[in-house]
């Protein structure tokens, strides 16, 4: 069983930056695909980025060039560096993990709120 705990959310002015962290425990962190998702009130959760094995990375088009996902397997941690934030980035951000042979993410954190004001 994998437990995920996010941190780093907060209130930031448009154009600013935040770095989210997600610490994993209870599994073999290096073997998992790690993802970041976000959800606005009343909307479906949406994909932001994922990373596997350090060099297999994908981003949603809405965050390309502004967000950077990375991982430190020694610290069991995945990061999401968010730059040039926009009000539309406001959401609860979730960290997720899955085994490489699974289609769906089976492990989720509790979420961290990011609010961007103009």
Secondary structure by P-SEA (a helix, b strand, c coil): cbbbbbcbbbbbcccbbbbbbbbbccccccccccbbbbbcccccccccccccccccccccccccccbbbbbcccccbbbbbbccccccccccccccccccccccccccccbbbbbbcc
